Amino acid sequence: MDLTQTRTSLHAVAELLLAGPQYDACGDIRLRVVPGGIATVARPDLRLLGSELVGPGGRHPLTGTYAAAAAVLGVTPRGLGDVYSDTVDVAPEDSIVTDSDHVGVLLDAFARGDAALRTFAASEEPVLWPEHFDIGISLGEVNYGVSPGDAVIPEPYAYVGPWRRRQGDFWNQSFGAARLMAELDDVAAFFAEGAERAVTDS
């Protein structure tokens, strides 16, 4: 299953149609996982729920251009190149192109990640960041989270990323450790093992 196109489109939705308008209104780029999808943390209340976008102006399916969807939602599409450098390479005039099954896979990965992070560190609030399009927390100079995939690992994966490199078999990536979500029954347990190894392998 090649998730690249759908992942890119959802990343663009997160940046142009959710985080961007929220940044204009509130100066905040953080997003969150909600039942069935992802959403802003402040105003305007904008959501991606399954294969549908929801905003103050109404609802719009994940079709057409980003500009057209924004018009229905009641917002102006807004890139975040003035906030961070690693922006998604999509313009408002481009078309949203997704596969509904792939949308389900990616949103499920975020939902599992959010639940696992809350189990692992109940006092922390997971954030879905539009820059790298992943959900995570930082705790004790270690990043924990779930990515929907990228150029290096093309499918959803959980990660543990110490701020300082660790040694040992657990750490299988340049940034730390990663495990495919499809192969993880207990994501929270992976985070807990990573927290322990970040201490013992230092």
MARROVO-676008 format. One line per 10 residues: number of its first residue (from 1); their letters; for each residue x, y, z of C-alpha. Coordinates in steps of 0.25 Angstrom, whole numbers, plus 2048, in hexadecimal, padded with zeros to 3 digits. Layout:
NUM	a	X/Y/Z ~ ...
This chain:
1	mdltqtrtsl	800/800/800 ~ 806/80D/7FC ~ 801/818/805 ~ 80A/823/800 ~ 7FF/82B/7F8 ~ 7F4/82A/803 ~ 7FF/82D/80E ~ 803/83A/806 ~ 7F5/83E/804 ~ 7F2/83C/813
11	havaelllag	7FE/844/817 ~ 7FA/84F/80E ~ 7EC/84F/814 ~ 7F3/850/822 ~ 7FC/85B/81E ~ 7F3/864/814 ~ 7E5/861/819 ~ 7E7/85F/828 ~ 7F4/864/82E ~ 7F5/870/825
21	pqydacgdir	7E8/876/827 ~ 7E9/873/836 ~ 7F7/87A/836 ~ 7F1/887/830 ~ 7E6/887/83A ~ 7EE/883/847 ~ 7FC/882/844 ~ 7FC/873/847 ~ 800/868/83D ~ 7FD/85C/846
31	lrvvpggiat	7F3/851/842 ~ 7EC/846/849 ~ 7E6/838/847 ~ 7D7/837/849 ~ 7CE/82C/847 ~ 7CE/828/838 ~ 7D9/832/834 ~ 7E1/83E/838 ~ 7DD/84D/83B ~ 7E2/85A/83F
41	varpdlrllg	7E4/85D/84E ~ 7DF/86B/84E ~ 7D6/874/845 ~ 7D1/872/83A ~ 7CC/864/83D ~ 7D1/85D/831 ~ 7D1/84D/82F ~ 7D5/842/826 ~ 7CB/837/829 ~ 7CD/82B/821
51	selvgpggrh	7CC/82F/812 ~ 7C5/83C/816 ~ 7C9/84A/81A ~ 7C1/852/824 ~ 7C2/861/827 ~ 7B9/86D/82C ~ 7B4/86E/81D ~ 7B0/860/81B ~ 7B5/852/816 ~ 7BD/84F/80A
61	pltgtyaaaa	7C2/841/805 ~ 7D1/83E/803 ~ 7CF/842/7F4 ~ 7D2/84E/7EC ~ 7DC/859/7EF ~ 7E1/85D/7FC ~ 7DC/86B/7F9 ~ 7CE/866/7F6 ~ 7CE/85E/802 ~ 7D3/86A/80A
71	avlgvtprgl	7C8/873/804 ~ 7BD/869/809 ~ 7C3/868/817 ~ 7C3/877/818 ~ 7D2/879/819 ~ 7DE/87D/810 ~ 7E8/873/80D ~ 7F6/877/813 ~ 803/870/812 ~ 80D/871/81E
81	gdvysdtvdv	81A/874/817 ~ 81C/880/820 ~ 81B/877/82C ~ 823/86B/828 ~ 82C/867/81C ~ 827/859/81A ~ 81A/85C/813 ~ 812/853/80B ~ 814/855/7FC ~ 805/858/7F9
91	apedsivtds	7FE/865/7F4 ~ 7F0/869/7F7 ~ 7EC/867/7E8 ~ 7F1/859/7E8 ~ 7E7/84D/7E9 ~ 7E5/845/7F5 ~ 7E7/836/7F1 ~ 7E5/82B/7FB ~ 7E1/81D/7FC ~ 7D6/81A/807
101	dhvgvlldaf	7DD/80D/80B ~ 7EA/814/80D ~ 7E3/820/814 ~ 7DE/816/81E ~ 7EC/80F/820 ~ 7F3/81D/823 ~ 7E8/822/82C ~ 7E8/815/834 ~ 7F7/816/836 ~ 7F5/824/83C
111	argdaalrtf	7E9/81F/845 ~ 7F2/813/84A ~ 7FE/81C/84C ~ 7F5/826/854 ~ 7F0/81B/85D ~ 7FD/815/85F ~ 804/822/863 ~ 7F9/825/86D ~ 7FA/817/873 ~ 80A/818/873
121	aaseepvlwp	80A/827/879 ~ 7FC/82A/87E ~ 801/838/883 ~ 805/83C/875 ~ 7FC/842/86A ~ 800/83C/85C ~ 801/846/851 ~ 800/843/842 ~ 80A/84C/83C ~ 807/851/82D
131	ehfdigislg	816/853/82A ~ 81A/844/82A ~ 80B/83F/82B ~ 80D/836/837 ~ 807/835/845 ~ 811/835/850 ~ 815/83A/85E ~ 823/83D/864 ~ 826/838/872 ~ 834/838/878
141	evnygvspgd	83B/83C/86C ~ 835/831/864 ~ 82B/832/859 ~ 820/828/858 ~ 815/827/84D ~ 80F/821/840 ~ 812/826/832 ~ 809/822/826 ~ 815/81F/81E ~ 820/827/817
151	avipepyayv	82A/826/80C ~ 833/81C/814 ~ 828/813/81B ~ 81C/813/811 ~ 811/80E/81A ~ 80C/813/828 ~ 816/810/833 ~ 818/813/842 ~ 825/819/846 ~ 82E/81C/852
161	gpwrrrqgdf	838/828/850 ~ 842/82B/85B ~ 847/839/859 ~ 855/833/85B ~ 859/826/853 ~ 858/819/85A ~ 860/80C/857 ~ 85A/7FE/856 ~ 851/7F5/84E ~ 844/7FC/852
171	wnqsfgaarl	848/808/84B ~ 847/805/83C ~ 845/813/836 ~ 84F/81F/835 ~ 845/827/83E ~ 842/81B/848 ~ 839/810/847 ~ 82D/80D/83E ~ 823/801/83C ~ 818/800/832
181	maelddvaaf	80A/802/837 ~ 806/7F5/830 ~ 80F/7ED/838 ~ 80D/7F3/845 ~ 802/7ED/84E ~ 805/7F6/85A ~ 80A/804/856 ~ 80A/809/864 ~ 813/7FE/868 ~ 81D/802/85D
191	faegaeravt	81D/810/863 ~ 820/80A/871 ~ 82B/801/86C ~ 831/80D/865 ~ 830/816/871 ~ 838/80B/879 ~ 842/808/86E ~ 845/817/86D ~ 84A/816/87B ~ 851/809/87B
201	ds	857/80B/86D ~ 85C/819/870
